Amino acid sequence: MLQYTIKRILQGLITVWFIATATFIAMHSVPGDPLTGERGMSEEIRQNLEQKYGLDKPIFEQYIIYMSNMIKGDFGISFTQQNRSVNDIIKEHFPVSATLGILSIVFAALGGVLWGALTAIYRNRLPDIIVMFLVILGISVPSFVIAAMSQLILVNINSVAGFSVLPVAGWGTISHMLLPSLVLGLGTMAFLTRLMRSSMLEIINADYVRTAYSKGLPPQRIFLKHQLRNAILPVITVLGPAIAGITTGGFVVELVFAIPGLGRFFVQAVQQLDYTVIMGTTVFYGGFLVFMVIIVDLIYGLVDPRVRLE
């Protein structure tokens, strides 16, 4: 187990290094630089700023400096936000994105497992048809479309009710979190529902399930111990990337609902070509994704006794 854990950590570190290198190359391949948008800047001021931020150095030297600072946990100073480090931006705004992501993944996981098991039990009947139709909609419709439509519907509901049932935008209270978390988790819930349904259909008619029924075990025990426990394994496998994806992938949802999360600043950094913020948040997101994948791999071995971690 220890050897497997060390191996997975080393693989994760290599992955993070590749993400950091690819992001650095991509940023310096884009035409222009963070100082291009500054109007009325004299050549002397531009040279001083390039020297301050190290943009006057050769690309390879910039890469070495960036990687050495990244190893120390220093992602640098933002080009567009004066005297504000990328570390401070992540510390201040990632908890907001993480809170939104946790609520979304709880909603997606519980809904995916519940609806997936339900559709498998009532296969080809009315509950299965209705849920699978909604699942197709959840997968095919982009999150920003769902976000805009949900806001429009909520505005009309608040107008008819004469008071604010739920806030349309903003952040700060539980009521502000409900609608964005539901919107952000819908796509993942739809995917997990399909995955759970397929896995459950394979388990329902398995030999050990038939043996359990023939022994006269209670249906609830058979469902929980033999069917659900085995059918949920594929869901656990994809849950790690799903958690990281939801936690770090709500950029558009954060913009639509005016949520001060990290994704909002990432989008602004891309628009302003802020190298340090883009590279810092990308490496942070990549490291978070790798961490979640490693955690899920270890949990998978504990849930399924057939898995041998060597």
C-alpha positions as CSV (number, residue, x, y, z in Angstrom):
1,M,0.0,0.0,0.0
2,L,2.8,2.4,0.9
3,Q,4.7,1.6,-2.3
4,Y,1.5,2.2,-4.4
5,T,0.9,5.5,-2.6
6,I,4.4,6.8,-3.3
7,K,4.1,5.7,-6.9
8,R,0.9,7.6,-7.4
9,I,2.3,10.7,-5.7
10,L,5.3,10.7,-8.1
11,Q,3.1,10.2,-11.1
12,G,1.0,13.2,-9.8
13,L,4.1,15.4,-9.4
14,I,5.1,14.6,-13.0
15,T,1.6,15.5,-14.2
16,V,1.7,18.8,-12.4
17,W,5.1,19.6,-13.9
18,F,3.8,18.8,-17.4
19,I,0.7,21.1,-16.8
20,A,3.0,23.9,-15.6
21,T,5.3,23.6,-18.5
22,A,2.5,23.4,-21.1
23,T,0.8,26.4,-19.6
24,F,4.1,28.4,-19.6
25,I,4.7,27.6,-23.3
26,A,1.1,28.4,-24.2
27,M,1.2,31.8,-22.4
28,H,4.4,32.8,-24.1
29,S,3.2,31.6,-27.5
30,V,0.2,34.0,-27.5
31,P,0.8,37.3,-29.3
32,G,1.3,40.3,-27.0
33,D,2.0,40.5,-23.3
34,P,0.3,41.9,-20.2
35,L,1.8,45.3,-20.9
36,T,0.4,45.6,-24.4
37,G,-3.0,47.0,-23.3
38,E,-1.4,49.8,-21.3
39,R,-2.1,53.0,-23.3
40,G,0.2,56.0,-23.2
41,M,3.1,54.1,-21.9
42,S,6.5,55.4,-22.8
43,E,9.3,53.0,-24.0
44,E,11.3,53.8,-20.8
45,I,8.5,52.9,-18.5
46,R,7.8,49.7,-20.5
47,Q,11.5,48.7,-20.2
48,N,11.4,49.3,-16.4
49,L,8.2,47.2,-16.0
50,E,9.7,44.4,-18.2
51,Q,12.8,44.4,-16.0
52,K,10.6,44.4,-12.8
53,Y,8.6,41.4,-13.9
54,G,11.5,39.6,-15.7
55,L,9.9,39.8,-19.1
56,D,13.2,41.1,-20.5
57,K,15.0,37.9,-19.8
58,P,15.3,34.9,-22.3
59,I,12.3,32.5,-22.3
60,F,14.3,29.6,-20.9
61,E,15.6,31.8,-18.0
62,Q,12.0,32.9,-17.3
63,Y,10.9,29.3,-17.2
64,I,13.7,28.3,-14.7
65,I,12.8,31.2,-12.5
66,Y,9.1,30.4,-12.6
67,M,9.6,26.7,-11.9
68,S,11.9,27.4,-9.0
69,N,9.4,29.9,-7.5
70,M,6.6,27.4,-8.0
71,I,8.4,24.7,-6.1
72,K,8.7,27.2,-3.2
73,G,4.9,27.8,-3.5
74,D,5.3,31.3,-4.9
75,F,3.2,32.0,-8.0
76,G,4.3,35.6,-8.4
77,I,2.7,39.0,-8.5
78,S,-0.3,39.8,-10.7
79,F,0.4,42.1,-13.6
80,T,-3.0,43.7,-13.6
81,Q,-3.8,43.9,-9.9
82,Q,-1.3,46.2,-8.3
83,N,0.9,44.7,-5.6
84,R,-1.4,41.7,-5.2
85,S,0.2,38.2,-5.3
86,V,-1.4,35.2,-7.0
87,N,-1.2,33.3,-3.7
88,D,-3.4,35.9,-2.0
89,I,-5.9,35.8,-4.8
90,I,-6.1,32.0,-4.5
91,K,-6.4,32.1,-0.7
92,E,-9.1,34.7,-0.8
93,H,-11.3,33.4,-3.6
94,F,-10.8,29.6,-3.8
95,P,-12.8,29.0,-0.6
96,V,-15.8,30.5,-2.4
97,S,-15.3,28.2,-5.4
98,A,-14.7,25.2,-3.1
99,T,-17.9,25.9,-1.1
100,L,-19.9,26.1,-4.3
101,G,-18.2,23.0,-5.7
102,I,-18.8,20.9,-2.5
103,L,-22.5,21.8,-2.5
104,S,-22.7,20.9,-6.2
105,I,-21.0,17.6,-5.9
106,V,-23.2,16.5,-2.9
107,F,-26.2,17.3,-5.0
108,A,-24.8,15.6,-8.1
109,A,-23.6,12.5,-6.3
110,L,-26.7,11.9,-4.2
111,G,-29.0,12.6,-7.2
112,G,-26.9,10.5,-9.6
113,V,-26.8,7.5,-7.4
114,L,-30.5,7.8,-6.4
115,W,-31.9,8.3,-9.9
116,G,-29.5,5.8,-11.5
117,A,-30.6,3.1,-9.2
118,L,-34.3,4.0,-9.6
119,T,-34.1,3.9,-13.4
120,A,-32.4,0.6,-13.3
121,I,-35.0,-1.0,-11.0
122,Y,-37.9,0.5,-13.2
123,R,-36.2,-0.2,-16.5
124,N,-38.2,0.7,-19.6
125,R,-41.1,1.9,-17.5
126,L,-42.4,5.4,-16.9
127,P,-39.9,6.6,-14.2
128,D,-37.0,5.3,-16.4
129,I,-38.2,7.1,-19.5
130,I,-38.8,10.4,-17.7
131,V,-35.5,10.5,-15.8
132,M,-33.5,9.4,-18.9
133,F,-35.1,12.2,-20.9
134,L,-34.1,14.7,-18.3
135,V,-30.6,13.2,-18.2
136,I,-30.2,13.8,-21.9
137,L,-31.2,17.4,-21.5
138,G,-28.8,17.8,-18.5
139,I,-25.9,16.4,-20.6
140,S,-26.6,18.2,-23.8
141,V,-27.6,21.7,-22.6
142,P,-24.5,23.9,-21.5
143,S,-24.3,25.1,-18.0
144,F,-24.4,28.8,-18.9
145,V,-27.7,28.2,-20.8
146,I,-29.2,26.5,-17.8
147,A,-27.8,29.3,-15.5
148,A,-29.4,32.1,-17.6
149,M,-32.7,30.2,-17.9
150,S,-32.8,29.5,-14.2
151,Q,-32.2,33.2,-13.4
152,L,-35.0,34.2,-15.8
153,I,-37.4,31.7,-14.2
154,L,-36.5,32.8,-10.7
155,V,-37.0,36.5,-11.6
156,N,-40.5,35.6,-12.8
157,I,-41.2,33.6,-9.7
158,N,-40.0,36.4,-7.4
159,S,-42.2,38.8,-9.4
160,V,-45.3,36.7,-9.1
161,A,-44.7,35.9,-5.4
162,G,-44.1,39.5,-4.5
163,F,-41.0,38.8,-2.5
164,S,-37.6,37.2,-3.1
165,V,-38.0,33.4,-2.9
166,L,-34.3,33.0,-3.7
167,P,-31.7,35.7,-4.6
168,V,-31.0,35.9,-8.3
169,A,-27.3,36.7,-7.9
170,G,-24.7,37.4,-5.3
171,W,-23.0,35.4,-2.5
172,G,-23.0,35.3,1.3
173,T,-25.9,33.2,2.6
174,I,-27.2,29.7,2.1
175,S,-30.0,31.0,-0.1
176,H,-27.5,32.5,-2.4
177,M,-25.7,29.1,-2.8
178,L,-28.7,27.0,-3.6
179,L,-29.5,27.9,-7.2
180,P,-25.8,28.2,-8.4
181,S,-24.9,24.8,-6.8
182,L,-27.9,23.1,-8.4
183,V,-27.1,24.6,-11.9
184,L,-23.4,23.7,-11.6
185,G,-24.1,20.1,-10.5
186,L,-26.8,19.2,-13.0
187,G,-24.4,18.1,-15.8
188,T,-22.4,15.9,-13.4
189,M,-25.6,14.5,-11.9
190,A,-26.9,13.6,-15.4
191,F,-23.6,11.8,-16.2
192,L,-23.5,10.0,-12.9
193,T,-27.1,8.9,-13.4
194,R,-26.3,7.2,-16.7
195,L,-23.2,5.6,-15.3
196,M,-25.0,4.3,-12.2
197,R,-27.9,3.0,-14.3
198,S,-25.6,1.0,-16.6
199,S,-23.7,-0.4,-13.7
200,M,-26.8,-1.3,-11.8
201,L,-28.3,-3.1,-14.8
202,E,-25.3,-5.4,-14.9
203,I,-25.5,-6.1,-11.1
204,I,-29.3,-6.7,-10.9
205,N,-29.2,-10.1,-12.6
206,A,-25.7,-11.2,-11.3
207,D,-25.4,-14.7,-10.0
208,Y,-24.6,-13.6,-6.4
209,V,-27.7,-11.4,-6.4
210,R,-29.9,-14.3,-7.4
211,T,-28.3,-16.5,-4.8
212,A,-29.1,-13.9,-2.1
213,Y,-32.7,-13.8,-3.2
214,S,-32.9,-17.6,-3.2
215,K,-31.6,-17.6,0.4
216,G,-34.5,-15.4,1.4
217,L,-32.5,-12.3,2.4
218,P,-34.6,-9.1,2.8
219,P,-34.7,-7.0,-0.5
220,Q,-33.4,-3.9,1.4
221,R,-30.3,-5.8,2.5
222,I,-29.7,-7.2,-1.0
223,F,-30.1,-3.8,-2.5
224,L,-27.7,-2.0,-0.1
225,K,-25.1,-4.7,0.5
226,H,-25.0,-6.6,-2.9
227,Q,-26.4,-4.3,-5.6
228,L,-25.7,-0.7,-4.5
229,R,-22.2,-1.4,-3.1
230,N,-21.0,-3.1,-6.3
231,A,-22.8,-0.8,-8.7
232,I,-21.4,2.4,-7.1
233,L,-17.8,1.4,-7.8
234,P,-17.7,3.0,-11.3
235,V,-19.2,6.2,-9.8
236,I,-16.5,6.4,-7.2
237,T,-13.9,6.0,-10.0
238,V,-15.1,9.1,-11.8
239,L,-16.0,11.0,-8.6
240,G,-12.5,12.4,-8.0
241,P,-12.2,14.1,-11.4
242,A,-15.8,15.1,-11.1
243,I,-15.2,16.8,-7.8
244,A,-12.2,18.6,-9.1
245,G,-14.0,19.5,-12.3
246,I,-17.0,21.0,-10.5
247,T,-14.9,22.8,-7.9
248,T,-12.7,24.4,-10.5
249,G,-15.0,24.4,-13.5
250,G,-17.7,26.8,-12.5
251,F,-16.2,29.8,-14.3
252,V,-19.2,30.7,-16.3
253,V,-21.6,29.9,-13.5
254,E,-19.7,32.3,-11.2
255,L,-19.8,35.0,-13.8
256,V,-23.6,34.6,-14.4
257,F,-24.4,34.6,-10.7
258,A,-21.9,37.3,-9.8
259,I,-20.1,34.9,-7.4
260,P,-16.6,36.2,-6.2
261,G,-14.9,32.9,-6.8
262,L,-11.5,32.0,-8.3
263,G,-13.0,31.2,-11.7
264,R,-14.2,34.8,-12.1
265,F,-10.6,36.1,-11.7
266,F,-9.3,33.4,-14.0
267,V,-11.6,34.6,-16.8
268,Q,-10.5,38.2,-16.2
269,A,-6.9,37.1,-16.2
270,V,-7.3,35.4,-19.6
271,Q,-9.0,38.5,-21.0
272,Q,-6.2,40.8,-19.7
273,L,-3.4,38.3,-20.5
274,D,-2.2,38.2,-16.9
275,Y,0.6,35.6,-17.1
276,T,1.1,35.0,-13.4
277,V,-2.6,34.6,-12.5
278,I,-3.3,32.3,-15.5
279,M,-0.3,30.1,-14.8
280,G,-0.8,30.1,-11.0
281,T,-4.4,29.2,-11.1
282,T,-3.9,26.6,-13.8
283,V,-1.2,24.9,-11.8
284,F,-3.2,25.1,-8.7
285,Y,-6.3,23.6,-10.4
286,G,-4.1,20.9,-12.0
287,G,-2.6,20.0,-8.6
288,F,-6.0,19.9,-7.0
289,L,-7.3,17.5,-9.8
290,V,-4.3,15.2,-9.4
291,F,-4.7,15.2,-5.6
292,M,-8.4,14.2,-5.9
293,V,-7.6,11.4,-8.4
294,I,-5.0,10.0,-6.0
295,I,-7.5,10.1,-3.1
296,V,-10.1,8.3,-5.2
297,D,-7.7,5.6,-6.2
298,L,-6.8,4.9,-2.6
299,I,-10.5,4.9,-1.6
300,Y,-11.4,2.6,-4.5
301,G,-9.0,0.0,-3.0
302,L,-10.7,0.2,0.3
303,V,-14.3,-0.1,-1.1
304,D,-13.5,-3.0,-3.4
305,P,-11.7,-5.8,-1.7
306,R,-10.9,-7.4,-5.1
307,V,-8.5,-4.6,-5.8
308,R,-4.9,-5.3,-4.8
309,L,-2.7,-2.2,-4.4
310,E,0.9,-3.2,-4.8
